[in-house]
Amino acid sequence: MKQTHHSYKPPHGWGREAEWPGEGLISEATFFQIARYFVVGAVSTVADYGSYLFFTRGLALSAFDANPLAYLFGNAVSFFGHHFITFRSHGKPLPEYLRFIFVSIVGLGVSQAVIAATLGLGAPDLIAKAAAVFISGLFNYLCNRFWTFRPIVHRP
């Protein structure tokens, strides 16, 4: 078996060492960061969507009124998850949080626009919400990956 400096080590007892399947495409560290991003994203999406159901079905708020509340709740879950788990940030939490909030506010605008557009096309509100979660989630990922949680660069 060809040995490289990037080797995948399966959990103890799962067999022999194998080459990293993404060799040449993506580093193991980036792969696992993306995996953590999806897990935290899934948890925050459940918080967003679950609270949306509570607001619309339990409290009888309109989709347009419930969406910002649900979005903000999911957003809080998302910040703490991404700060501590996804990016394992060593940056100062306050500046990161302020950037995160800025991205989230713009992302909320994206989410609201998608809700308005899909409801305007006659889609059911749950489909509109699903589209908004996907599109605003992609927007937020790109902004947070390259701006909010960017690695700290120490200059001499």
PyMOL commands that set and color helices and strands:
alter all, ss='L'
color gray80, all
select helices_A, chain A and resi 28-58+63-86+93-120+125-148
alter helices_A, ss='H'
color red, helices_A
select strands_A, chain A and resi 7-8+18-19
alter strands_A, ss='S'
color yellow, strands_A
deselect
rebuild
show_as cartoon
